Amino acid sequence: MRYVTSIERLAREEGMIEKGREDIIDVLQIRFEDLPGELVQEINQIEDVEQLKTLHRQAVTIGSLAEFQDAIDRLKS
C-alpha cells in the first residue's frame, strides 16, 4: 500500500469538501432554481465533510429553501 502524505490527505479532504458544496448547490438549483446569494455563501463556508453529506441528503428531500436554511441553522448551533 502506498504511503499517503499529510499534504495529499489534506488535498483529498479539501477536494471532498469542495465537491460536497458543489453537489448541494447543484441539487438546490435544480429543485428551486434561483438561490439567494447568502445561502450559497453559507454553504461555501462549511468545512465539515459529514455536515456537507447531511445537507446533501436534505437538499434532495427538503420541501423548501426556508426548510433548508433551518437545517443549516441547526447544524451551526
PDB file of N, CA, C and O in Angstrom:
ATOM      1  N   MET A   1       0.846  -1.183   0.000  1.00  0.00           N
ATOM      2  CA  MET A   1       0.000   0.000   0.000  1.00  0.00           C
ATOM      3  C   MET A   1       0.889   1.243   0.000  1.00  0.00           C
ATOM      4  O   MET A   1       1.866   1.320   0.746  1.00  0.00           O
ATOM      5  N   ARG A   2       0.551   2.182  -0.818  1.00  0.00           N
ATOM      6  CA  ARG A   2       1.329   3.405  -0.964  1.00  0.00           C
ATOM      7  C   ARG A   2       1.109   4.318   0.229  1.00  0.00           C
ATOM      8  O   ARG A   2      -0.009   4.453   0.724  1.00  0.00           O
ATOM      9  N   TYR A   3       2.180   4.940   0.682  1.00  0.00           N
ATOM     10  CA  TYR A   3       2.129   5.903   1.782  1.00  0.00           C
ATOM     11  C   TYR A   3       1.487   7.200   1.284  1.00  0.00           C
ATOM     12  O   TYR A   3       1.863   7.727   0.236  1.00  0.00           O
ATOM     13  N   VAL A   4       0.529   7.700   2.036  1.00  0.00           N
ATOM     14  CA  VAL A   4      -0.151   8.946   1.696  1.00  0.00           C
ATOM     15  C   VAL A   4       0.354  10.024   2.645  1.00  0.00           C
ATOM     16  O   VAL A   4       0.219   9.906   3.862  1.00  0.00           O
ATOM     17  N   THR A   5       0.928  11.060   2.085  1.00  0.00           N
ATOM     18  CA  THR A   5       1.453  12.143   2.906  1.00  0.00           C
ATOM     19  C   THR A   5       0.312  12.975   3.477  1.00  0.00           C
ATOM     20  O   THR A   5      -0.820  12.916   2.997  1.00  0.00           O
ATOM     21  N   SER A   6       0.629  13.746   4.505  1.00  0.00           N
ATOM     22  CA  SER A   6      -0.391  14.601   5.108  1.00  0.00           C
ATOM     23  C   SER A   6      -0.877  15.652   4.106  1.00  0.00           C
ATOM     24  O   SER A   6      -2.042  16.050   4.136  1.00  0.00           O
ATOM     25  N   ILE A   7      -0.001  16.092   3.238  1.00  0.00           N
ATOM     26  CA  ILE A   7      -0.407  17.071   2.210  1.00  0.00           C
ATOM     27  C   ILE A   7      -1.393  16.431   1.237  1.00  0.00           C
ATOM     28  O   ILE A   7      -2.380  17.058   0.849  1.00  0.00           O
ATOM     29  N   GLU A   8      -1.132  15.195   0.844  1.00  0.00           N
ATOM     30  CA  GLU A   8      -2.066  14.501  -0.044  1.00  0.00           C
ATOM     31  C   GLU A   8      -3.408  14.275   0.634  1.00  0.00           C
ATOM     32  O   GLU A   8      -4.460  14.415   0.011  1.00  0.00           O
ATOM     33  N   ARG A   9      -3.364  13.927   1.908  1.00  0.00           N
ATOM     34  CA  ARG A   9      -4.588  13.693   2.665  1.00  0.00           C
ATOM     35  C   ARG A   9      -5.405  14.990   2.775  1.00  0.00           C
ATOM     36  O   ARG A   9      -6.624  14.975   2.603  1.00  0.00           O
ATOM     37  N   LEU A  10      -4.730  16.104   3.060  1.00  0.00           N
ATOM     38  CA  LEU A  10      -5.413  17.395   3.138  1.00  0.00           C
ATOM     39  C   LEU A  10      -6.010  17.794   1.790  1.00  0.00           C
ATOM     40  O   LEU A  10      -7.130  18.300   1.723  1.00  0.00           O
ATOM     41  N   ALA A  11      -5.259  17.565   0.728  1.00  0.00           N
ATOM     42  CA  ALA A  11      -5.744  17.905  -0.612  1.00  0.00           C
ATOM     43  C   ALA A  11      -6.974  17.068  -0.959  1.00  0.00           C
ATOM     44  O   ALA A  11      -7.925  17.572  -1.556  1.00  0.00           O
ATOM     45  N   ARG A  12      -6.950  15.800  -0.586  1.00  0.00           N
ATOM     46  CA  ARG A  12      -8.086  14.924  -0.854  1.00  0.00           C
ATOM     47  C   ARG A  12      -9.306  15.399  -0.066  1.00  0.00           C
ATOM     48  O   ARG A  12     -10.411  15.458  -0.604  1.00  0.00           O
ATOM     49  N   GLU A  13      -9.104  15.735   1.197  1.00  0.00           N
ATOM     50  CA  GLU A  13     -10.219  16.209   2.010  1.00  0.00           C
ATOM     51  C   GLU A  13     -10.767  17.532   1.479  1.00  0.00           C
ATOM     52  O   GLU A  13     -11.981  17.727   1.424  1.00  0.00           O
ATOM     53  N   GLU A  14      -9.872  18.439   1.089  1.00  0.00           N
ATOM     54  CA  GLU A  14     -10.318  19.723   0.529  1.00  0.00           C
ATOM     55  C   GLU A  14     -11.128  19.498  -0.744  1.00  0.00           C
ATOM     56  O   GLU A  14     -12.114  20.192  -0.989  1.00  0.00           O
ATOM     57  N   GLY A  15     -10.707  18.523  -1.554  1.00  0.00           N
ATOM     58  CA  GLY A  15     -11.462  18.187  -2.761  1.00  0.00           C
ATOM     59  C   GLY A  15     -12.841  17.652  -2.438  1.00  0.00           C
ATOM     60  O   GLY A  15     -13.810  17.962  -3.131  1.00  0.00           O
ATOM     61  N   MET A  16     -12.936  16.836  -1.375  1.00  0.00           N
ATOM     62  CA  MET A  16     -14.227  16.297  -0.951  1.00  0.00           C
ATOM     63  C   MET A  16     -15.135  17.415  -0.443  1.00  0.00           C
ATOM     64  O   MET A  16     -16.339  17.407  -0.699  1.00  0.00           O
ATOM     65  N   ILE A  17     -14.559  18.366   0.272  1.00  0.00           N
ATOM     66  CA  ILE A  17     -15.336  19.500   0.782  1.00  0.00           C
ATOM     67  C   ILE A  17     -15.878  20.326  -0.382  1.00  0.00           C
ATOM     68  O   ILE A  17     -17.060  20.667  -0.413  1.00  0.00           O
ATOM     69  N   GLU A  18     -15.021  20.640  -1.322  1.00  0.00           N
ATOM     70  CA  GLU A  18     -15.440  21.443  -2.478  1.00  0.00           C
ATOM     71  C   GLU A  18     -16.515  20.716  -3.289  1.00  0.00           C
ATOM     72  O   GLU A  18     -17.496  21.328  -3.709  1.00  0.00           O
ATOM     73  N   LYS A  19     -16.331  19.427  -3.505  1.00  0.00           N
ATOM     74  CA  LYS A  19     -17.308  18.624  -4.255  1.00  0.00           C
ATOM     75  C   LYS A  19     -18.637  18.584  -3.508  1.00  0.00           C
ATOM     76  O   LYS A  19     -19.697  18.692  -4.124  1.00  0.00           O
ATOM     77  N   GLY A  20     -18.588  18.429  -2.184  1.00  0.00           N
ATOM     78  CA  GLY A  20     -19.806  18.411  -1.385  1.00  0.00           C
ATOM     79  C   GLY A  20     -20.582  19.704  -1.511  1.00  0.00           C
ATOM     80  O   GLY A  20     -21.803  19.697  -1.663  1.00  0.00           O
ATOM     81  N   ARG A  21     -19.865  20.816  -1.448  1.00  0.00           N
ATOM     82  CA  ARG A  21     -20.513  22.132  -1.598  1.00  0.00           C
ATOM     83  C   ARG A  21     -21.170  22.259  -2.967  1.00  0.00           C
ATOM     84  O   ARG A  21     -22.322  22.679  -3.082  1.00  0.00           O
ATOM     85  N   GLU A  22     -20.417  21.888  -4.005  1.00  0.00           N
ATOM     86  CA  GLU A  22     -20.937  21.987  -5.371  1.00  0.00           C
ATOM     87  C   GLU A  22     -22.170  21.116  -5.556  1.00  0.00           C
ATOM     88  O   GLU A  22     -23.133  21.528  -6.201  1.00  0.00           O
ATOM     89  N   ASP A  23     -22.144  19.914  -4.993  1.00  0.00           N
ATOM     90  CA  ASP A  23     -23.280  18.998  -5.131  1.00  0.00           C
ATOM     91  C   ASP A  23     -24.535  19.565  -4.471  1.00  0.00           C
ATOM     92  O   ASP A  23     -25.627  19.492  -5.035  1.00  0.00           O
ATOM     93  N   ILE A  24     -24.373  20.130  -3.276  1.00  0.00           N
ATOM     94  CA  ILE A  24     -25.525  20.709  -2.573  1.00  0.00           C
ATOM     95  C   ILE A  24     -26.119  21.852  -3.383  1.00  0.00           C
ATOM     96  O   ILE A  24     -27.331  21.910  -3.590  1.00  0.00           O
ATOM     97  N   ILE A  25     -25.269  22.755  -3.838  1.00  0.00           N
ATOM     98  CA  ILE A  25     -25.737  23.908  -4.610  1.00  0.00           C
ATOM     99  C   ILE A  25     -26.410  23.445  -5.899  1.00  0.00           C
ATOM    100  O   ILE A  25     -27.437  23.997  -6.296  1.00  0.00           O
ATOM    101  N   ASP A  26     -25.843  22.443  -6.548  1.00  0.00           N
ATOM    102  CA  ASP A  26     -26.412  21.917  -7.790  1.00  0.00           C
ATOM    103  C   ASP A  26     -27.808  21.341  -7.555  1.00  0.00           C
ATOM    104  O   ASP A  26     -28.733  21.633  -8.313  1.00  0.00           O
ATOM    105  N   VAL A  27     -27.967  20.533  -6.519  1.00  0.00           N
ATOM    106  CA  VAL A  27     -29.274  19.950  -6.214  1.00  0.00           C
ATOM    107  C   VAL A  27     -30.292  21.044  -5.912  1.00  0.00           C
ATOM    108  O   VAL A  27     -31.415  21.009  -6.415  1.00  0.00           O
ATOM    109  N   LEU A  28     -29.901  22.008  -5.095  1.00  0.00           N
ATOM    110  CA  LEU A  28     -30.826  23.088  -4.747  1.00  0.00           C
ATOM    111  C   LEU A  28     -31.214  23.912  -5.971  1.00  0.00           C
ATOM    112  O   LEU A  28     -32.368  24.322  -6.100  1.00  0.00           O
ATOM    113  N   GLN A  29     -30.263  24.159  -6.871  1.00  0.00           N
ATOM    114  CA  GLN A  29     -30.580  24.911  -8.091  1.00  0.00           C
ATOM    115  C   GLN A  29     -31.526  24.127  -8.996  1.00  0.00           C
ATOM    116  O   GLN A  29     -32.418  24.709  -9.614  1.00  0.00           O
ATOM    117  N   ILE A  30     -31.339  22.836  -9.074  1.00  0.00           N
ATOM    118  CA  ILE A  30     -32.240  22.010  -9.888  1.00  0.00           C
ATOM    119  C   ILE A  30     -33.645  22.027  -9.307  1.00  0.00           C
ATOM    120  O   ILE A  30     -34.627  22.144 -10.040  1.00  0.00           O
ATOM    121  N   ARG A  31     -33.738  21.911  -7.992  1.00  0.00           N
ATOM    122  CA  ARG A  31     -35.048  21.822  -7.345  1.00  0.00           C
ATOM    123  C   ARG A  31     -35.747  23.162  -7.213  1.00  0.00           C
ATOM    124  O   ARG A  31     -36.961  23.247  -7.398  1.00  0.00           O
ATOM    125  N   PHE A  32     -34.987  24.226  -6.891  1.00  0.00           N
ATOM    126  CA  PHE A  32     -35.623  25.504  -6.548  1.00  0.00           C
ATOM    127  C   PHE A  32     -35.202  26.663  -7.450  1.00  0.00           C
ATOM    128  O   PHE A  32     -35.626  27.797  -7.231  1.00  0.00           O
ATOM    129  N   GLU A  33     -34.380  26.395  -8.452  1.00  0.00           N
ATOM    130  CA  GLU A  33     -33.889  27.374  -9.424  1.00  0.00           C
ATOM    131  C   GLU A  33     -33.000  28.438  -8.792  1.00  0.00           C
ATOM    132  O   GLU A  33     -31.826  28.169  -8.537  1.00  0.00           O
ATOM    133  N   ASP A  34     -33.508  29.613  -8.535  1.00  0.00           N
ATOM    134  CA  ASP A  34     -32.670  30.704  -8.027  1.00  0.00           C
ATOM    135  C   ASP A  34     -32.395  30.528  -6.540  1.00  0.00           C
ATOM    136  O   ASP A  34     -33.307  30.302  -5.745  1.00  0.00           O
ATOM    137  N   LEU A  35     -31.112  30.636  -6.181  1.00  0.00           N
ATOM    138  CA  LEU A  35     -30.720  30.538  -4.775  1.00  0.00           C
ATOM    139  C   LEU A  35     -30.266  31.903  -4.282  1.00  0.00           C
ATOM    140  O   LEU A  35     -29.574  32.626  -4.999  1.00  0.00           O
ATOM    141  N   PRO A  36     -30.646  32.255  -3.072  1.00  0.00           N
ATOM    142  CA  PRO A  36     -30.146  33.510  -2.502  1.00  0.00           C
ATOM    143  C   PRO A  36     -28.617  33.435  -2.337  1.00  0.00           C
ATOM    144  O   PRO A  36     -28.072  32.412  -1.925  1.00  0.00           O
ATOM    145  N   GLY A  37     -27.956  34.524  -2.663  1.00  0.00           N
ATOM    146  CA  GLY A  37     -26.501  34.571  -2.546  1.00  0.00           C
ATOM    147  C   GLY A  37     -26.022  34.275  -1.139  1.00  0.00           C
ATOM    148  O   GLY A  37     -24.970  33.665  -0.951  1.00  0.00           O
ATOM    149  N   GLU A  38     -26.799  34.708  -0.140  1.00  0.00           N
ATOM    150  CA  GLU A  38     -26.417  34.470   1.262  1.00  0.00           C
ATOM    151  C   GLU A  38     -26.398  32.974   1.569  1.00  0.00           C
ATOM    152  O   GLU A  38     -25.536  32.502   2.310  1.00  0.00           O
ATOM    153  N   LEU A  39     -27.341  32.232   1.003  1.00  0.00           N
ATOM    154  CA  LEU A  39     -27.389  30.788   1.220  1.00  0.00           C
ATOM    155  C   LEU A  39     -26.175  30.113   0.593  1.00  0.00           C
ATOM    156  O   LEU A  39     -25.558  29.240   1.204  1.00  0.00           O
ATOM    157  N   VAL A  40     -25.836  30.517  -0.618  1.00  0.00           N
ATOM    158  CA  VAL A  40     -24.658  29.964  -1.288  1.00  0.00           C
ATOM    159  C   VAL A  40     -23.401  30.260  -0.465  1.00  0.00           C
ATOM    160  O   VAL A  40     -22.540  29.394  -0.309  1.00  0.00           O
ATOM    161  N   GLN A  41     -23.300  31.473   0.055  1.00  0.00           N
ATOM    162  CA  GLN A  41     -22.144  31.829   0.889  1.00  0.00           C
ATOM    163  C   GLN A  41     -22.071  30.963   2.138  1.00  0.00           C
ATOM    164  O   GLN A  41     -20.991  30.519   2.528  1.00  0.00           O
ATOM    165  N   GLU A  42     -23.215  30.724   2.763  1.00  0.00           N
ATOM    166  CA  GLU A  42     -23.228  29.876   3.959  1.00  0.00           C
ATOM    167  C   GLU A  42     -22.767  28.462   3.628  1.00  0.00           C
ATOM    168  O   GLU A  42     -21.982  27.871   4.370  1.00  0.00           O
ATOM    169  N   ILE A  43     -23.250  27.925   2.523  1.00  0.00           N
ATOM    170  CA  ILE A  43     -22.832  26.581   2.104  1.00  0.00           C
ATOM    171  C   ILE A  43     -21.333  26.559   1.862  1.00  0.00           C
ATOM    172  O   ILE A  43     -20.649  25.621   2.272  1.00  0.00           O
ATOM    173  N   ASN A  44     -20.818  27.588   1.198  1.00  0.00           N
ATOM    174  CA  ASN A  44     -19.393  27.636   0.869  1.00  0.00           C
ATOM    175  C   ASN A  44     -18.495  27.841   2.084  1.00  0.00           C
ATOM    176  O   ASN A  44     -17.278  27.690   1.973  1.00  0.00           O
ATOM    177  N   GLN A  45     -19.051  28.175   3.222  1.00  0.00           N
ATOM    178  CA  GLN A  45     -18.263  28.341   4.441  1.00  0.00           C
ATOM    179  C   GLN A  45     -18.165  27.052   5.254  1.00  0.00           C
ATOM    180  O   GLN A  45     -17.376  26.976   6.196  1.00  0.00           O
ATOM    181  N   ILE A  46     -18.950  26.050   4.906  1.00  0.00           N
ATOM    182  CA  ILE A  46     -18.946  24.796   5.665  1.00  0.00           C
ATOM    183  C   ILE A  46     -17.684  24.014   5.326  1.00  0.00           C
ATOM    184  O   ILE A  46     -17.368  23.793   4.157  1.00  0.00           O
ATOM    185  N   GLU A  47     -16.976  23.603   6.362  1.00  0.00           N
ATOM    186  CA  GLU A  47     -15.697  22.907   6.206  1.00  0.00           C
ATOM    187  C   GLU A  47     -15.757  21.436   6.614  1.00  0.00           C
ATOM    188  O   GLU A  47     -14.779  20.708   6.441  1.00  0.00           O
ATOM    189  N   ASP A  48     -16.890  20.993   7.151  1.00  0.00           N
ATOM    190  CA  ASP A  48     -17.006  19.640   7.683  1.00  0.00           C
ATOM    191  C   ASP A  48     -17.655  18.711   6.657  1.00  0.00           C
ATOM    192  O   ASP A  48     -18.772  18.960   6.203  1.00  0.00           O
ATOM    193  N   VAL A  49     -16.952  17.647   6.298  1.00  0.00           N
ATOM    194  CA  VAL A  49     -17.445  16.726   5.278  1.00  0.00           C
ATOM    195  C   VAL A  49     -18.743  16.054   5.716  1.00  0.00           C
ATOM    196  O   VAL A  49     -19.656  15.895   4.906  1.00  0.00           O
ATOM    197  N   GLU A  50     -18.837  15.662   6.973  1.00  0.00           N
ATOM    198  CA  GLU A  50     -20.044  14.995   7.459  1.00  0.00           C
ATOM    199  C   GLU A  50     -21.251  15.931   7.432  1.00  0.00           C
ATOM    200  O   GLU A  50     -22.355  15.505   7.094  1.00  0.00           O
ATOM    201  N   GLN A  51     -21.052  17.190   7.780  1.00  0.00           N
ATOM    202  CA  GLN A  51     -22.145  18.157   7.698  1.00  0.00           C
ATOM    203  C   GLN A  51     -22.597  18.331   6.252  1.00  0.00           C
ATOM    204  O   GLN A  51     -23.792  18.428   5.973  1.00  0.00           O
ATOM    205  N   LEU A  52     -21.637  18.369   5.338  1.00  0.00           N
ATOM    206  CA  LEU A  52     -21.978  18.502   3.924  1.00  0.00           C
ATOM    207  C   LEU A  52     -22.764  17.291   3.430  1.00  0.00           C
ATOM    208  O   LEU A  52     -23.705  17.445   2.651  1.00  0.00           O
ATOM    209  N   LYS A  53     -22.395  16.095   3.870  1.00  0.00           N
ATOM    210  CA  LYS A  53     -23.141  14.894   3.487  1.00  0.00           C
ATOM    211  C   LYS A  53     -24.577  14.970   3.993  1.00  0.00           C
ATOM    212  O   LYS A  53     -25.520  14.650   3.269  1.00  0.00           O
ATOM    213  N   THR A  54     -24.730  15.395   5.237  1.00  0.00           N
ATOM    214  CA  THR A  54     -26.064  15.533   5.826  1.00  0.00           C
ATOM    215  C   THR A  54     -26.893  16.546   5.047  1.00  0.00           C
ATOM    216  O   THR A  54     -28.056  16.296   4.730  1.00  0.00           O
ATOM    217  N   LEU A  55     -26.289  17.692   4.740  1.00  0.00           N
ATOM    218  CA  LEU A  55     -27.004  18.729   3.992  1.00  0.00           C
ATOM    219  C   LEU A  55     -27.341  18.283   2.578  1.00  0.00           C
ATOM    220  O   LEU A  55     -28.384  18.658   2.043  1.00  0.00           O
ATOM    221  N   HIS A  56     -26.475  17.493   1.971  1.00  0.00           N
ATOM    222  CA  HIS A  56     -26.749  16.992   0.623  1.00  0.00           C
ATOM    223  C   HIS A  56     -27.994  16.113   0.641  1.00  0.00           C
ATOM    224  O   HIS A  56     -28.865  16.253  -0.218  1.00  0.00           O
ATOM    225  N   ARG A  57     -28.082  15.218   1.603  1.00  0.00           N
ATOM    226  CA  ARG A  57     -29.264  14.362   1.720  1.00  0.00           C
ATOM    227  C   ARG A  57     -30.518  15.216   1.917  1.00  0.00           C
ATOM    228  O   ARG A  57     -31.565  14.945   1.329  1.00  0.00           O
ATOM    229  N   GLN A  58     -30.397  16.237   2.741  1.00  0.00           N
ATOM    230  CA  GLN A  58     -31.554  17.094   2.996  1.00  0.00           C
ATOM    231  C   GLN A  58     -31.919  17.918   1.763  1.00  0.00           C
ATOM    232  O   GLN A  58     -33.099  18.164   1.509  1.00  0.00           O
ATOM    233  N   ALA A  59     -30.920  18.344   1.002  1.00  0.00           N
ATOM    234  CA  ALA A  59     -31.192  19.119  -0.216  1.00  0.00           C
ATOM    235  C   ALA A  59     -32.034  18.307  -1.197  1.00  0.00           C
ATOM    236  O   ALA A  59     -32.851  18.863  -1.930  1.00  0.00           O
ATOM    237  N   VAL A  60     -31.832  17.003  -1.207  1.00  0.00           N
ATOM    238  CA  VAL A  60     -32.571  16.133  -2.121  1.00  0.00           C
ATOM    239  C   VAL A  60     -34.025  15.988  -1.689  1.00  0.00           C
ATOM    240  O   VAL A  60     -34.911  15.873  -2.537  1.00  0.00           O
ATOM    241  N   THR A  61     -34.283  15.993  -0.383  1.00  0.00           N
ATOM    242  CA  THR A  61     -35.619  15.650   0.107  1.00  0.00           C
ATOM    243  C   THR A  61     -36.404  16.807   0.722  1.00  0.00           C
ATOM    244  O   THR A  61     -37.613  16.686   0.924  1.00  0.00           O
ATOM    245  N   ILE A  62     -35.751  17.911   1.020  1.00  0.00           N
ATOM    246  CA  ILE A  62     -36.382  19.012   1.762  1.00  0.00           C
ATOM    247  C   ILE A  62     -37.484  19.667   0.924  1.00  0.00           C
ATOM    248  O   ILE A  62     -37.429  19.643  -0.306  1.00  0.00           O
ATOM    249  N   GLY A  63     -38.485  20.253   1.592  1.00  0.00           N
ATOM    250  CA  GLY A  63     -39.630  20.809   0.881  1.00  0.00           C
ATOM    251  C   GLY A  63     -39.464  22.226   0.364  1.00  0.00           C
ATOM    252  O   GLY A  63     -40.152  22.628  -0.574  1.00  0.00           O
ATOM    253  N   SER A  64     -38.553  22.993   0.968  1.00  0.00           N
ATOM    254  CA  SER A  64     -38.397  24.385   0.549  1.00  0.00           C
ATOM    255  C   SER A  64     -37.010  24.906   0.927  1.00  0.00           C
ATOM    256  O   SER A  64     -36.292  24.298   1.721  1.00  0.00           O
ATOM    257  N   LEU A  65     -36.658  26.039   0.342  1.00  0.00           N
ATOM    258  CA  LEU A  65     -35.378  26.669   0.706  1.00  0.00           C
ATOM    259  C   LEU A  65     -35.389  27.147   2.149  1.00  0.00           C
ATOM    260  O   LEU A  65     -34.354  27.128   2.816  1.00  0.00           O
ATOM    261  N   ALA A  66     -36.544  27.575   2.638  1.00  0.00           N
ATOM    262  CA  ALA A  66     -36.646  28.017   4.035  1.00  0.00           C
ATOM    263  C   ALA A  66     -36.342  26.845   4.977  1.00  0.00           C
ATOM    264  O   ALA A  66     -35.650  27.017   5.980  1.00  0.00           O
ATOM    265  N   GLU A  67     -36.856  25.668   4.654  1.00  0.00           N
ATOM    266  CA  GLU A  67     -36.561  24.482   5.463  1.00  0.00           C
ATOM    267  C   GLU A  67     -35.075  24.143   5.400  1.00  0.00           C
ATOM    268  O   GLU A  67     -34.483  23.739   6.401  1.00  0.00           O
ATOM    269  N   PHE A  68     -34.476  24.308   4.225  1.00  0.00           N
ATOM    270  CA  PHE A  68     -33.046  24.028   4.083  1.00  0.00           C
ATOM    271  C   PHE A  68     -32.233  25.013   4.916  1.00  0.00           C
ATOM    272  O   PHE A  68     -31.255  24.628   5.556  1.00  0.00           O
ATOM    273  N   GLN A  69     -32.635  26.282   4.908  1.00  0.00           N
ATOM    274  CA  GLN A  69     -31.954  27.287   5.728  1.00  0.00           C
ATOM    275  C   GLN A  69     -32.047  26.901   7.203  1.00  0.00           C
ATOM    276  O   GLN A  69     -31.078  27.047   7.948  1.00  0.00           O
ATOM    277  N   ASP A  70     -33.203  26.413   7.621  1.00  0.00           N
ATOM    278  CA  ASP A  70     -33.367  25.951   9.004  1.00  0.00           C
ATOM    279  C   ASP A  70     -32.406  24.800   9.310  1.00  0.00           C
ATOM    280  O   ASP A  70     -31.839  24.733  10.401  1.00  0.00           O
ATOM    281  N   ALA A  71     -32.227  23.900   8.348  1.00  0.00           N
ATOM    282  CA  ALA A  71     -31.306  22.775   8.537  1.00  0.00           C
ATOM    283  C   ALA A  71     -29.875  23.271   8.726  1.00  0.00           C
ATOM    284  O   ALA A  71     -29.145  22.753   9.571  1.00  0.00           O
ATOM    285  N   ILE A  72     -29.478  24.263   7.949  1.00  0.00           N
ATOM    286  CA  ILE A  72     -28.141  24.853   8.103  1.00  0.00           C
ATOM    287  C   ILE A  72     -28.016  25.508   9.477  1.00  0.00           C
ATOM    288  O   ILE A  72     -27.009  25.339  10.165  1.00  0.00           O
ATOM    289  N   ASP A  73     -29.034  26.245   9.865  1.00  0.00           N
ATOM    290  CA  ASP A  73     -29.014  26.919  11.166  1.00  0.00           C
ATOM    291  C   ASP A  73     -28.889  25.915  12.321  1.00  0.00           C
ATOM    292  O   ASP A  73     -28.186  26.170  13.298  1.00  0.00           O
ATOM    293  N   ARG A  74     -29.579  24.769  12.200  1.00  0.00           N
ATOM    294  CA  ARG A  74     -29.478  23.731  13.235  1.00  0.00           C
ATOM    295  C   ARG A  74     -28.067  23.152  13.306  1.00  0.00           C
ATOM    296  O   ARG A  74     -27.565  22.863  14.392  1.00  0.00           O
ATOM    297  N   LEU A  75     -27.428  22.982  12.148  1.00  0.00           N
ATOM    298  CA  LEU A  75     -26.055  22.458  12.144  1.00  0.00           C
ATOM    299  C   LEU A  75     -25.073  23.416  12.810  1.00  0.00           C
ATOM    300  O   LEU A  75     -24.108  22.991  13.445  1.00  0.00           O
ATOM    301  N   LYS A  76     -25.326  24.682  12.661  1.00  0.00           N
ATOM    302  CA  LYS A  76     -24.423  25.705  13.233  1.00  0.00           C
ATOM    303  C   LYS A  76     -24.532  25.775  14.746  1.00  0.00           C
ATOM    304  O   LYS A  76     -23.568  26.134  15.422  1.00  0.00           O
ATOM    305  N   SER A  77     -25.703  25.434  15.285  1.00  0.00           N
ATOM    306  CA  SER A  77     -25.889  25.587  16.727  1.00  0.00           C
ATOM    307  C   SER A  77     -25.477  24.367  17.512  1.00  0.00           C
ATOM    308  O   SER A  77     -25.581  24.359  18.738  1.00  0.00           O
TER     309      SER A  77
END
